[in-house]
Amino acid sequence: YSFDTARIDLQQFIPFWNESRVLALRVLAEHADGFGQAEVPFYLMPTLGGARLLRGYDRQRFRDRSALLISAEYRFEVNPFLMAALFYDAGQVAPDWE
């Protein structure tokens, strides 16, 4: 197997309201491509799913040569001992960027 992988992971955390609330934004793009006729092994392909990537689905639930994830999260303090978060995740896997 001979292949190349590119990954871009952009994250921005925006605190506000006396820094007790945070808006967390994330964009993740990943692509794996074989050289010539070479294929990418399925266990090394980009995946989505699990606690960090596309929450709500099983770990590594979606897999292909290209993956895109967009995530937004609103974290706030309920009381001095408890924090809460609301989040939205959207993602897609595909054989190519097209």
PAGUSE-792937 format. One record per atom (N, C-alpha, C): x, y, z; residue number from 1; chain; residue in three letters. Coordinates in steps of 0.2 Angstrom, whole numbers. Atoms other than C-alpha are relative to their C-alpha. Example, Ala and Ser with C-alpha at 12.3 -4.5 7.8 and 13.67 -1.06 7.14 Angstrom:
2
<node><east>4</east><north>-6</north><up>0</up><n>1</n><chain>A</chain><res>ALA</res></node>
<node><east>62</east><north>-22</north><up>39</up><n>1</n><chain>A</chain><res>ALA</res></node>
<node><east>4</east><north>6</north><up>0</up><n>1</n><chain>A</chain><res>ALA</res></node>
<node><east>-4</east><north>-6</north><up>-1</up><n>2</n><chain>A</chain><res>SER</res></node>
<node><east>68</east><north>-5</north><up>36</up><n>2</n><chain>A</chain><res>SER</res></node>
<node><east>-4</east><north>5</north><up>3</up><n>2</n><chain>A</chain><res>SER</res></node>
//
This chain:
98
<node><east>4</east><north>-6</north><up>0</up><n>1</n><chain>A</chain><res>TYR</res></node>
<node><east>0</east><north>0</north><up>0</up><n>1</n><chain>A</chain><res>TYR</res></node>
<node><east>4</east><north>6</north><up>0</up><n>1</n><chain>A</chain><res>TYR</res></node>
<node><east>-3</east><north>-6</north><up>1</up><n>2</n><chain>A</chain><res>SER</res></node>
<node><east>6</east><north>17</north><up>-5</up><n>2</n><chain>A</chain><res>SER</res></node>
<node><east>-5</east><north>6</north><up>-1</up><n>2</n><chain>A</chain><res>SER</res></node>
<node><east>5</east><north>-5</north><up>0</up><n>3</n><chain>A</chain><res>PHE</res></node>
<node><east>-4</east><north>32</north><up>-1</up><n>3</n><chain>A</chain><res>PHE</res></node>
<node><east>2</east><north>6</north><up>4</up><n>3</n><chain>A</chain><res>PHE</res></node>
<node><east>-2</east><north>-7</north><up>-4</up><n>4</n><chain>A</chain><res>ASP</res></node>
<node><east>-4</east><north>50</north><up>6</up><n>4</n><chain>A</chain><res>ASP</res></node>
<node><east>-7</east><north>2</north><up>3</up><n>4</n><chain>A</chain><res>ASP</res></node>
<node><east>6</east><north>-3</north><up>-4</up><n>5</n><chain>A</chain><res>THR</res></node>
<node><east>-16</east><north>58</north><up>19</up><n>5</n><chain>A</chain><res>THR</res></node>
<node><east>1</east><north>7</north><up>1</up><n>5</n><chain>A</chain><res>THR</res></node>
<node><east>0</east><north>-7</north><up>-1</up><n>6</n><chain>A</chain><res>ALA</res></node>
<node><east>-20</east><north>76</north><up>21</up><n>6</n><chain>A</chain><res>ALA</res></node>
<node><east>-5</east><north>2</north><up>5</up><n>6</n><chain>A</chain><res>ALA</res></node>
<node><east>5</east><north>-2</north><up>-5</up><n>7</n><chain>A</chain><res>ARG</res></node>
<node><east>-29</east><north>83</north><up>37</up><n>7</n><chain>A</chain><res>ARG</res></node>
<node><east>0</east><north>7</north><up>2</up><n>7</n><chain>A</chain><res>ARG</res></node>
<node><east>1</east><north>-7</north><up>-2</up><n>8</n><chain>A</chain><res>ILE</res></node>
<node><east>-35</east><north>100</north><up>41</up><n>8</n><chain>A</chain><res>ILE</res></node>
<node><east>-5</east><north>0</north><up>6</up><n>8</n><chain>A</chain><res>ILE</res></node>
<node><east>4</east><north>0</north><up>-6</up><n>9</n><chain>A</chain><res>ASP</res></node>
<node><east>-42</east><north>103</north><up>59</up><n>9</n><chain>A</chain><res>ASP</res></node>
<node><east>0</east><north>7</north><up>2</up><n>9</n><chain>A</chain><res>ASP</res></node>
<node><east>1</east><north>-7</north><up>-2</up><n>10</n><chain>A</chain><res>LEU</res></node>
<node><east>-48</east><north>121</north><up>62</up><n>10</n><chain>A</chain><res>LEU</res></node>
<node><east>-4</east><north>1</north><up>6</up><n>10</n><chain>A</chain><res>LEU</res></node>
<node><east>4</east><north>-1</north><up>-6</up><n>11</n><chain>A</chain><res>GLN</res></node>
<node><east>-54</east><north>126</north><up>80</up><n>11</n><chain>A</chain><res>GLN</res></node>
<node><east>0</east><north>7</north><up>2</up><n>11</n><chain>A</chain><res>GLN</res></node>
<node><east>0</east><north>-7</north><up>-3</up><n>12</n><chain>A</chain><res>GLN</res></node>
<node><east>-60</east><north>142</north><up>87</up><n>12</n><chain>A</chain><res>GLN</res></node>
<node><east>-4</east><north>0</north><up>6</up><n>12</n><chain>A</chain><res>GLN</res></node>
<node><east>3</east><north>0</north><up>-6</up><n>13</n><chain>A</chain><res>PHE</res></node>
<node><east>-65</east><north>145</north><up>105</up><n>13</n><chain>A</chain><res>PHE</res></node>
<node><east>-2</east><north>8</north><up>2</up><n>13</n><chain>A</chain><res>PHE</res></node>
<node><east>2</east><north>-7</north><up>-1</up><n>14</n><chain>A</chain><res>ILE</res></node>
<node><east>-75</east><north>162</north><up>108</up><n>14</n><chain>A</chain><res>ILE</res></node>
<node><east>-3</east><north>0</north><up>7</up><n>14</n><chain>A</chain><res>ILE</res></node>
<node><east>3</east><north>-1</north><up>-7</up><n>15</n><chain>A</chain><res>PRO</res></node>
<node><east>-77</east><north>166</north><up>127</up><n>15</n><chain>A</chain><res>PRO</res></node>
<node><east>-4</east><north>7</north><up>0</up><n>15</n><chain>A</chain><res>PRO</res></node>
<node><east>3</east><north>-6</north><up>-1</up><n>16</n><chain>A</chain><res>PHE</res></node>
<node><east>-90</east><north>179</north><up>132</up><n>16</n><chain>A</chain><res>PHE</res></node>
<node><east>-4</east><north>0</north><up>6</up><n>16</n><chain>A</chain><res>PHE</res></node>
<node><east>4</east><north>-1</north><up>-6</up><n>17</n><chain>A</chain><res>TRP</res></node>
<node><east>-102</east><north>185</north><up>146</up><n>17</n><chain>A</chain><res>TRP</res></node>
<node><east>5</east><north>-2</north><up>6</up><n>17</n><chain>A</chain><res>TRP</res></node>
<node><east>-5</east><north>1</north><up>-6</up><n>18</n><chain>A</chain><res>ASN</res></node>
<node><east>-87</east><north>186</north><up>159</up><n>18</n><chain>A</chain><res>ASN</res></node>
<node><east>3</east><north>-6</north><up>-1</up><n>18</n><chain>A</chain><res>ASN</res></node>
<node><east>-4</east><north>6</north><up>1</up><n>19</n><chain>A</chain><res>GLU</res></node>
<node><east>-79</east><north>171</north><up>151</up><n>19</n><chain>A</chain><res>GLU</res></node>
<node><east>-3</east><north>-6</north><up>3</up><n>19</n><chain>A</chain><res>GLU</res></node>
<node><east>4</east><north>6</north><up>-3</up><n>20</n><chain>A</chain><res>SER</res></node>
<node><east>-92</east><north>159</north><up>159</up><n>20</n><chain>A</chain><res>SER</res></node>
<node><east>-4</east><north>-4</north><up>-5</up><n>20</n><chain>A</chain><res>SER</res></node>
<node><east>3</east><north>3</north><up>6</up><n>21</n><chain>A</chain><res>ARG</res></node>
<node><east>-99</east><north>155</north><up>142</up><n>21</n><chain>A</chain><res>ARG</res></node>
<node><east>5</east><north>0</north><up>-6</up><n>21</n><chain>A</chain><res>ARG</res></node>
<node><east>-4</east><north>1</north><up>5</up><n>22</n><chain>A</chain><res>VAL</res></node>
<node><east>-90</east><north>148</north><up>127</up><n>22</n><chain>A</chain><res>VAL</res></node>
<node><east>-3</east><north>-2</north><up>-6</up><n>22</n><chain>A</chain><res>VAL</res></node>
<node><east>2</east><north>2</north><up>6</up><n>23</n><chain>A</chain><res>LEU</res></node>
<node><east>-94</east><north>146</north><up>109</up><n>23</n><chain>A</chain><res>LEU</res></node>
<node><east>6</east><north>-4</north><up>-4</up><n>23</n><chain>A</chain><res>LEU</res></node>
<node><east>-6</east><north>4</north><up>3</up><n>24</n><chain>A</chain><res>ALA</res></node>
<node><east>-83</east><north>132</north><up>101</up><n>24</n><chain>A</chain><res>ALA</res></node>
<node><east>-2</east><north>-2</north><up>-7</up><n>24</n><chain>A</chain><res>ALA</res></node>
<node><east>1</east><north>2</north><up>7</up><n>25</n><chain>A</chain><res>LEU</res></node>
<node><east>-82</east><north>130</north><up>82</up><n>25</n><chain>A</chain><res>LEU</res></node>
<node><east>5</east><north>-4</north><up>-2</up><n>25</n><chain>A</chain><res>LEU</res></node>
<node><east>-5</east><north>5</north><up>2</up><n>26</n><chain>A</chain><res>ARG</res></node>
<node><east>-73</east><north>116</north><up>73</up><n>26</n><chain>A</chain><res>ARG</res></node>
<node><east>-2</east><north>-2</north><up>-7</up><n>26</n><chain>A</chain><res>ARG</res></node>
<node><east>1</east><north>3</north><up>7</up><n>27</n><chain>A</chain><res>VAL</res></node>
<node><east>-71</east><north>111</north><up>54</up><n>27</n><chain>A</chain><res>VAL</res></node>
<node><east>6</east><north>-4</north><up>0</up><n>27</n><chain>A</chain><res>VAL</res></node>
<node><east>-5</east><north>6</north><up>1</up><n>28</n><chain>A</chain><res>LEU</res></node>
<node><east>-61</east><north>95</north><up>50</up><n>28</n><chain>A</chain><res>LEU</res></node>
<node><east>-1</east><north>-2</north><up>-7</up><n>28</n><chain>A</chain><res>LEU</res></node>
<node><east>0</east><north>3</north><up>6</up><n>29</n><chain>A</chain><res>ALA</res></node>
<node><east>-57</east><north>90</north><up>33</up><n>29</n><chain>A</chain><res>ALA</res></node>
<node><east>6</east><north>-5</north><up>-1</up><n>29</n><chain>A</chain><res>ALA</res></node>
<node><east>-5</east><north>5</north><up>0</up><n>30</n><chain>A</chain><res>GLU</res></node>
<node><east>-47</east><north>74</north><up>29</up><n>30</n><chain>A</chain><res>GLU</res></node>
<node><east>-1</east><north>-4</north><up>-7</up><n>30</n><chain>A</chain><res>GLU</res></node>
<node><east>1</east><north>4</north><up>6</up><n>31</n><chain>A</chain><res>HIS</res></node>
<node><east>-43</east><north>65</north><up>13</up><n>31</n><chain>A</chain><res>HIS</res></node>
<node><east>6</east><north>-5</north><up>-1</up><n>31</n><chain>A</chain><res>HIS</res></node>
<node><east>-6</east><north>5</north><up>1</up><n>32</n><chain>A</chain><res>ALA</res></node>
<node><east>-32</east><north>49</north><up>9</up><n>32</n><chain>A</chain><res>ALA</res></node>
<node><east>-1</east><north>-2</north><up>-7</up><n>32</n><chain>A</chain><res>ALA</res></node>
<node><east>0</east><north>2</north><up>8</up><n>33</n><chain>A</chain><res>ASP</res></node>
<node><east>-27</east><north>45</north><up>-9</up><n>33</n><chain>A</chain><res>ASP</res></node>
<node><east>6</east><north>-5</north><up>-1</up><n>33</n><chain>A</chain><res>ASP</res></node>
<node><east>-6</east><north>5</north><up>2</up><n>34</n><chain>A</chain><res>GLY</res></node>
<node><east>-17</east><north>30</north><up>-16</up><n>34</n><chain>A</chain><res>GLY</res></node>
<node><east>4</east><north>3</north><up>-5</up><n>34</n><chain>A</chain><res>GLY</res></node>
<node><east>-4</east><north>-2</north><up>6</up><n>35</n><chain>A</chain><res>PHE</res></node>
<node><east>-3</east><north>33</north><up>-28</up><n>35</n><chain>A</chain><res>PHE</res></node>
<node><east>-1</east><north>-5</north><up>-5</up><n>35</n><chain>A</chain><res>PHE</res></node>
<node><east>1</east><north>5</north><up>6</up><n>36</n><chain>A</chain><res>GLY</res></node>
<node><east>-6</east><north>26</north><up>-45</up><n>36</n><chain>A</chain><res>GLY</res></node>
<node><east>-6</east><north>-4</north><up>1</up><n>36</n><chain>A</chain><res>GLY</res></node>
<node><east>6</east><north>5</north><up>0</up><n>37</n><chain>A</chain><res>GLN</res></node>
<node><east>-17</east><north>10</north><up>-44</up><n>37</n><chain>A</chain><res>GLN</res></node>
<node><east>0</east><north>-2</north><up>8</up><n>37</n><chain>A</chain><res>GLN</res></node>
<node><east>0</east><north>3</north><up>-7</up><n>38</n><chain>A</chain><res>ALA</res></node>
<node><east>-13</east><north>8</north><up>-25</up><n>38</n><chain>A</chain><res>ALA</res></node>
<node><east>-7</east><north>3</north><up>4</up><n>38</n><chain>A</chain><res>ALA</res></node>
<node><east>6</east><north>-2</north><up>-4</up><n>39</n><chain>A</chain><res>GLU</res></node>
<node><east>-28</east><north>8</north><up>-13</up><n>39</n><chain>A</chain><res>GLU</res></node>
<node><east>2</east><north>1</north><up>7</up><n>39</n><chain>A</chain><res>GLU</res></node>
<node><east>-1</east><north>-2</north><up>-7</up><n>40</n><chain>A</chain><res>VAL</res></node>
<node><east>-30</east><north>15</north><up>4</up><n>40</n><chain>A</chain><res>VAL</res></node>
<node><east>-3</east><north>-6</north><up>5</up><n>40</n><chain>A</chain><res>VAL</res></node>
<node><east>3</east><north>5</north><up>-4</up><n>41</n><chain>A</chain><res>PRO</res></node>
<node><east>-32</east><north>1</north><up>17</up><n>41</n><chain>A</chain><res>PRO</res></node>
<node><east>-6</east><north>3</north><up>4</up><n>41</n><chain>A</chain><res>PRO</res></node>
<node><east>6</east><north>-2</north><up>-3</up><n>42</n><chain>A</chain><res>PHE</res></node>
<node><east>-50</east><north>2</north><up>25</up><n>42</n><chain>A</chain><res>PHE</res></node>
<node><east>1</east><north>2</north><up>7</up><n>42</n><chain>A</chain><res>PHE</res></node>
<node><east>-1</east><north>-2</north><up>-7</up><n>43</n><chain>A</chain><res>TYR</res></node>
<node><east>-43</east><north>3</north><up>43</up><n>43</n><chain>A</chain><res>TYR</res></node>
<node><east>4</east><north>6</north><up>0</up><n>43</n><chain>A</chain><res>TYR</res></node>
<node><east>-3</east><north>-6</north><up>0</up><n>44</n><chain>A</chain><res>LEU</res></node>
<node><east>-33</east><north>18</north><up>38</up><n>44</n><chain>A</chain><res>LEU</res></node>
<node><east>-3</east><north>6</north><up>-3</up><n>44</n><chain>A</chain><res>LEU</res></node>
<node><east>5</east><north>-5</north><up>3</up><n>45</n><chain>A</chain><res>MET</res></node>
<node><east>-47</east><north>28</north><up>29</up><n>45</n><chain>A</chain><res>MET</res></node>
<node><east>-2</east><north>5</north><up>6</up><n>45</n><chain>A</chain><res>MET</res></node>
<node><east>3</east><north>-5</north><up>-4</up><n>46</n><chain>A</chain><res>PRO</res></node>
<node><east>-54</east><north>44</north><up>37</up><n>46</n><chain>A</chain><res>PRO</res></node>
<node><east>-6</east><north>-3</north><up>3</up><n>46</n><chain>A</chain><res>PRO</res></node>
<node><east>6</east><north>2</north><up>-3</up><n>47</n><chain>A</chain><res>THR</res></node>
<node><east>-68</east><north>40</north><up>49</up><n>47</n><chain>A</chain><res>THR</res></node>
<node><east>-4</east><north>6</north><up>4</up><n>47</n><chain>A</chain><res>THR</res></node>
<node><east>4</east><north>-4</north><up>-4</up><n>48</n><chain>A</chain><res>LEU</res></node>
<node><east>-82</east><north>49</north><up>57</up><n>48</n><chain>A</chain><res>LEU</res></node>
<node><east>-5</east><north>-4</north><up>5</up><n>48</n><chain>A</chain><res>LEU</res></node>
<node><east>4</east><north>4</north><up>-5</up><n>49</n><chain>A</chain><res>GLY</res></node>
<node><east>-92</east><north>44</north><up>73</up><n>49</n><chain>A</chain><res>GLY</res></node>
<node><east>4</east><north>0</north><up>7</up><n>49</n><chain>A</chain><res>GLY</res></node>
<node><east>-4</east><north>1</north><up>-7</up><n>50</n><chain>A</chain><res>GLY</res></node>
<node><east>-88</east><north>43</north><up>92</up><n>50</n><chain>A</chain><res>GLY</res></node>
<node><east>-1</east><north>6</north><up>4</up><n>50</n><chain>A</chain><res>GLY</res></node>
<node><east>0</east><north>-6</north><up>-5</up><n>51</n><chain>A</chain><res>ALA</res></node>
<node><east>-86</east><north>55</north><up>106</up><n>51</n><chain>A</chain><res>ALA</res></node>
<node><east>3</east><north>7</north><up>-2</up><n>51</n><chain>A</chain><res>ALA</res></node>
<node><east>-3</east><north>-7</north><up>3</up><n>52</n><chain>A</chain><res>ARG</res></node>
<node><east>-76</east><north>68</north><up>96</up><n>52</n><chain>A</chain><res>ARG</res></node>
<node><east>-2</east><north>2</north><up>-6</up><n>52</n><chain>A</chain><res>ARG</res></node>
<node><east>2</east><north>-1</north><up>7</up><n>53</n><chain>A</chain><res>LEU</res></node>
<node><east>-81</east><north>66</north><up>78</up><n>53</n><chain>A</chain><res>LEU</res></node>
<node><east>-7</east><north>-2</north><up>-1</up><n>53</n><chain>A</chain><res>LEU</res></node>
<node><east>7</east><north>2</north><up>2</up><n>54</n><chain>A</chain><res>LEU</res></node>
<node><east>-100</east><north>66</north><up>74</up><n>54</n><chain>A</chain><res>LEU</res></node>
<node><east>-3</east><north>-4</north><up>6</up><n>54</n><chain>A</chain><res>LEU</res></node>
<node><east>3</east><north>3</north><up>-6</up><n>55</n><chain>A</chain><res>ARG</res></node>
<node><east>-106</east><north>63</north><up>92</up><n>55</n><chain>A</chain><res>ARG</res></node>
<node><east>-7</east><north>-3</north><up>-2</up><n>55</n><chain>A</chain><res>ARG</res></node>
<node><east>7</east><north>3</north><up>1</up><n>56</n><chain>A</chain><res>GLY</res></node>
<node><east>-122</east><north>52</north><up>93</up><n>56</n><chain>A</chain><res>GLY</res></node>
<node><east>0</east><north>-6</north><up>-4</up><n>56</n><chain>A</chain><res>GLY</res></node>
<node><east>-1</east><north>6</north><up>4</up><n>57</n><chain>A</chain><res>TYR</res></node>
<node><east>-115</east><north>39</north><up>81</up><n>57</n><chain>A</chain><res>TYR</res></node>
<node><east>6</east><north>-5</north><up>3</up><n>57</n><chain>A</chain><res>TYR</res></node>
<node><east>-5</east><north>4</north><up>-3</up><n>58</n><chain>A</chain><res>ASP</res></node>
<node><east>-104</east><north>24</north><up>86</up><n>58</n><chain>A</chain><res>ASP</res></node>
<node><east>7</east><north>2</north><up>-3</up><n>58</n><chain>A</chain><res>ASP</res></node>
<node><east>-7</east><north>-2</north><up>2</up><n>59</n><chain>A</chain><res>ARG</res></node>
<node><east>-85</east><north>26</north><up>85</up><n>59</n><chain>A</chain><res>ARG</res></node>
<node><east>2</east><north>-3</north><up>-7</up><n>59</n><chain>A</chain><res>ARG</res></node>
<node><east>-2</east><north>2</north><up>6</up><n>60</n><chain>A</chain><res>GLN</res></node>
<node><east>-79</east><north>25</north><up>67</up><n>60</n><chain>A</chain><res>GLN</res></node>
<node><east>-6</east><north>-3</north><up>-4</up><n>60</n><chain>A</chain><res>GLN</res></node>
<node><east>6</east><north>3</north><up>4</up><n>61</n><chain>A</chain><res>ARG</res></node>
<node><east>-97</east><north>22</north><up>60</up><n>61</n><chain>A</chain><res>ARG</res></node>
<node><east>1</east><north>1</north><up>-7</up><n>61</n><chain>A</chain><res>ARG</res></node>
<node><east>0</east><north>-2</north><up>7</up><n>62</n><chain>A</chain><res>PHE</res></node>
<node><east>-94</east><north>31</north><up>44</up><n>62</n><chain>A</chain><res>PHE</res></node>
<node><east>8</east><north>0</north><up>-3</up><n>62</n><chain>A</chain><res>PHE</res></node>
<node><east>-7</east><north>0</north><up>2</up><n>63</n><chain>A</chain><res>ARG</res></node>
<node><east>-78</east><north>28</north><up>33</up><n>63</n><chain>A</chain><res>ARG</res></node>
<node><east>0</east><north>0</north><up>-7</up><n>63</n><chain>A</chain><res>ARG</res></node>
<node><east>-1</east><north>-1</north><up>7</up><n>64</n><chain>A</chain><res>ASP</res></node>
<node><east>-72</east><north>33</north><up>16</up><n>64</n><chain>A</chain><res>ASP</res></node>
<node><east>7</east><north>4</north><up>-1</up><n>64</n><chain>A</chain><res>ASP</res></node>
<node><east>-6</east><north>-3</north><up>1</up><n>65</n><chain>A</chain><res>ARG</res></node>
<node><east>-57</east><north>41</north><up>8</up><n>65</n><chain>A</chain><res>ARG</res></node>
<node><east>0</east><north>8</north><up>1</up><n>65</n><chain>A</chain><res>ARG</res></node>
<node><east>0</east><north>-7</north><up>-2</up><n>66</n><chain>A</chain><res>SER</res></node>
<node><east>-63</east><north>59</north><up>11</up><n>66</n><chain>A</chain><res>SER</res></node>
<node><east>-5</east><north>1</north><up>6</up><n>66</n><chain>A</chain><res>SER</res></node>
<node><east>5</east><north>-2</north><up>-6</up><n>67</n><chain>A</chain><res>ALA</res></node>
<node><east>-72</east><north>66</north><up>27</up><n>67</n><chain>A</chain><res>ALA</res></node>
<node><east>0</east><north>7</north><up>1</up><n>67</n><chain>A</chain><res>ALA</res></node>
<node><east>1</east><north>-7</north><up>-2</up><n>68</n><chain>A</chain><res>LEU</res></node>
<node><east>-79</east><north>83</north><up>32</up><n>68</n><chain>A</chain><res>LEU</res></node>
<node><east>-4</east><north>0</north><up>6</up><n>68</n><chain>A</chain><res>LEU</res></node>
<node><east>4</east><north>-1</north><up>-6</up><n>69</n><chain>A</chain><res>LEU</res></node>
<node><east>-85</east><north>88</north><up>49</up><n>69</n><chain>A</chain><res>LEU</res></node>
<node><east>-1</east><north>7</north><up>2</up><n>69</n><chain>A</chain><res>LEU</res></node>
<node><east>1</east><north>-7</north><up>-3</up><n>70</n><chain>A</chain><res>ILE</res></node>
<node><east>-93</east><north>104</north><up>55</up><n>70</n><chain>A</chain><res>ILE</res></node>
<node><east>-3</east><north>-1</north><up>7</up><n>70</n><chain>A</chain><res>ILE</res></node>
<node><east>3</east><north>1</north><up>-6</up><n>71</n><chain>A</chain><res>SER</res></node>
<node><east>-97</east><north>106</north><up>73</up><n>71</n><chain>A</chain><res>SER</res></node>
<node><east>0</east><north>7</north><up>4</up><n>71</n><chain>A</chain><res>SER</res></node>
<node><east>1</east><north>-6</north><up>-4</up><n>72</n><chain>A</chain><res>ALA</res></node>
<node><east>-103</east><north>120</north><up>84</up><n>72</n><chain>A</chain><res>ALA</res></node>
<node><east>-3</east><north>-2</north><up>7</up><n>72</n><chain>A</chain><res>ALA</res></node>
<node><east>2</east><north>2</north><up>-7</up><n>73</n><chain>A</chain><res>GLU</res></node>
<node><east>-105</east><north>119</north><up>103</up><n>73</n><chain>A</chain><res>GLU</res></node>
<node><east>0</east><north>7</north><up>5</up><n>73</n><chain>A</chain><res>GLU</res></node>
<node><east>1</east><north>-5</north><up>-4</up><n>74</n><chain>A</chain><res>TYR</res></node>
<node><east>-111</east><north>131</north><up>116</up><n>74</n><chain>A</chain><res>TYR</res></node>
<node><east>0</east><north>-2</north><up>7</up><n>74</n><chain>A</chain><res>TYR</res></node>
<node><east>-2</east><north>3</north><up>-7</up><n>75</n><chain>A</chain><res>ARG</res></node>
<node><east>-104</east><north>128</north><up>134</up><n>75</n><chain>A</chain><res>ARG</res></node>
<node><east>-2</east><north>6</north><up>5</up><n>75</n><chain>A</chain><res>ARG</res></node>
<node><east>1</east><north>-5</north><up>-5</up><n>76</n><chain>A</chain><res>PHE</res></node>
<node><east>-111</east><north>137</north><up>149</up><n>76</n><chain>A</chain><res>PHE</res></node>
<node><east>0</east><north>-3</north><up>7</up><n>76</n><chain>A</chain><res>PHE</res></node>
<node><east>0</east><north>2</north><up>-7</up><n>77</n><chain>A</chain><res>GLU</res></node>
<node><east>-111</east><north>137</north><up>168</up><n>77</n><chain>A</chain><res>GLU</res></node>
<node><east>-7</east><north>0</north><up>3</up><n>77</n><chain>A</chain><res>GLU</res></node>
<node><east>6</east><north>0</north><up>-3</up><n>78</n><chain>A</chain><res>VAL</res></node>
<node><east>-126</east><north>131</north><up>176</up><n>78</n><chain>A</chain><res>VAL</res></node>
<node><east>0</east><north>2</north><up>8</up><n>78</n><chain>A</chain><res>VAL</res></node>
<node><east>-2</east><north>-3</north><up>-7</up><n>79</n><chain>A</chain><res>ASN</res></node>
<node><east>-119</east><north>134</north><up>194</up><n>79</n><chain>A</chain><res>ASN</res></node>
<node><east>7</east><north>-2</north><up>1</up><n>79</n><chain>A</chain><res>ASN</res></node>
<node><east>-7</east><north>0</north><up>-1</up><n>80</n><chain>A</chain><res>PRO</res></node>
<node><east>-102</east><north>134</north><up>201</up><n>80</n><chain>A</chain><res>PRO</res></node>
<node><east>3</east><north>-7</north><up>0</up><n>80</n><chain>A</chain><res>PRO</res></node>
<node><east>-2</east><north>7</north><up>0</up><n>81</n><chain>A</chain><res>PHE</res></node>
<node><east>-101</east><north>115</north><up>201</up><n>81</n><chain>A</chain><res>PHE</res></node>
<node><east>-2</east><north>-4</north><up>-6</up><n>81</n><chain>A</chain><res>PHE</res></node>
<node><east>3</east><north>3</north><up>5</up><n>82</n><chain>A</chain><res>LEU</res></node>
<node><east>-110</east><north>111</north><up>185</up><n>82</n><chain>A</chain><res>LEU</res></node>
<node><east>1</east><north>4</north><up>-7</up><n>82</n><chain>A</chain><res>LEU</res></node>
<node><east>-1</east><north>-3</north><up>7</up><n>83</n><chain>A</chain><res>MET</res></node>
<node><east>-106</east><north>115</north><up>166</up><n>83</n><chain>A</chain><res>MET</res></node>
<node><east>-5</east><north>-4</north><up>-4</up><n>83</n><chain>A</chain><res>MET</res></node>
<node><east>4</east><north>3</north><up>5</up><n>84</n><chain>A</chain><res>ALA</res></node>
<node><east>-118</east><north>111</north><up>152</up><n>84</n><chain>A</chain><res>ALA</res></node>
<node><east>2</east><north>2</north><up>-7</up><n>84</n><chain>A</chain><res>ALA</res></node>
<node><east>-2</east><north>-2</north><up>7</up><n>85</n><chain>A</chain><res>ALA</res></node>
<node><east>-116</east><north>111</north><up>133</up><n>85</n><chain>A</chain><res>ALA</res></node>
<node><east>-6</east><north>-3</north><up>-5</up><n>85</n><chain>A</chain><res>ALA</res></node>
<node><east>4</east><north>2</north><up>5</up><n>86</n><chain>A</chain><res>LEU</res></node>
<node><east>-127</east><north>111</north><up>118</up><n>86</n><chain>A</chain><res>LEU</res></node>
<node><east>4</east><north>0</north><up>-6</up><n>86</n><chain>A</chain><res>LEU</res></node>
<node><east>-4</east><north>1</north><up>5</up><n>87</n><chain>A</chain><res>PHE</res></node>
<node><east>-120</east><north>105</north><up>102</up><n>87</n><chain>A</chain><res>PHE</res></node>
<node><east>-3</east><north>-2</north><up>-7</up><n>87</n><chain>A</chain><res>PHE</res></node>
<node><east>3</east><north>2</north><up>7</up><n>88</n><chain>A</chain><res>TYR</res></node>
<node><east>-123</east><north>102</north><up>83</up><n>88</n><chain>A</chain><res>TYR</res></node>
<node><east>6</east><north>-2</north><up>-4</up><n>88</n><chain>A</chain><res>TYR</res></node>
<node><east>-6</east><north>3</north><up>5</up><n>89</n><chain>A</chain><res>ASP</res></node>
<node><east>-112</east><north>91</north><up>72</up><n>89</n><chain>A</chain><res>ASP</res></node>
<node><east>-3</east><north>-2</north><up>-6</up><n>89</n><chain>A</chain><res>ASP</res></node>
<node><east>2</east><north>2</north><up>6</up><n>90</n><chain>A</chain><res>ALA</res></node>
<node><east>-114</east><north>88</north><up>54</up><n>90</n><chain>A</chain><res>ALA</res></node>
<node><east>7</east><north>-3</north><up>-4</up><n>90</n><chain>A</chain><res>ALA</res></node>
<node><east>-6</east><north>3</north><up>4</up><n>91</n><chain>A</chain><res>GLY</res></node>
<node><east>-102</east><north>77</north><up>43</up><n>91</n><chain>A</chain><res>GLY</res></node>
<node><east>-2</east><north>-4</north><up>-6</up><n>91</n><chain>A</chain><res>GLY</res></node>
<node><east>1</east><north>4</north><up>6</up><n>92</n><chain>A</chain><res>GLN</res></node>
<node><east>-100</east><north>68</north><up>27</up><n>92</n><chain>A</chain><res>GLN</res></node>
<node><east>6</east><north>-4</north><up>-2</up><n>92</n><chain>A</chain><res>GLN</res></node>
<node><east>-5</east><north>4</north><up>3</up><n>93</n><chain>A</chain><res>VAL</res></node>
<node><east>-89</east><north>54</north><up>20</up><n>93</n><chain>A</chain><res>VAL</res></node>
<node><east>-1</east><north>-1</north><up>-7</up><n>93</n><chain>A</chain><res>VAL</res></node>
<node><east>1</east><north>1</north><up>7</up><n>94</n><chain>A</chain><res>ALA</res></node>
<node><east>-86</east><north>51</north><up>2</up><n>94</n><chain>A</chain><res>ALA</res></node>
<node><east>6</east><north>-2</north><up>-4</up><n>94</n><chain>A</chain><res>ALA</res></node>
<node><east>-6</east><north>2</north><up>4</up><n>95</n><chain>A</chain><res>PRO</res></node>
<node><east>-74</east><north>43</north><up>-11</up><n>95</n><chain>A</chain><res>PRO</res></node>
<node><east>4</east><north>5</north><up>-2</up><n>95</n><chain>A</chain><res>PRO</res></node>
<node><east>-4</east><north>-6</north><up>2</up><n>96</n><chain>A</chain><res>ASP</res></node>
<node><east>-69</east><north>60</north><up>-17</up><n>96</n><chain>A</chain><res>ASP</res></node>
<node><east>-3</east><north>6</north><up>2</up><n>96</n><chain>A</chain><res>ASP</res></node>
<node><east>2</east><north>-7</north><up>-2</up><n>97</n><chain>A</chain><res>TRP</res></node>
<node><east>-71</east><north>79</north><up>-14</up><n>97</n><chain>A</chain><res>TRP</res></node>
<node><east>-6</east><north>2</north><up>-4</up><n>97</n><chain>A</chain><res>TRP</res></node>
<node><east>5</east><north>-2</north><up>5</up><n>98</n><chain>A</chain><res>GLU</res></node>
<node><east>-83</east><north>80</north><up>-29</up><n>98</n><chain>A</chain><res>GLU</res></node>
<node><east>-7</east><north>-3</north><up>3</up><n>98</n><chain>A</chain><res>GLU</res></node>
//
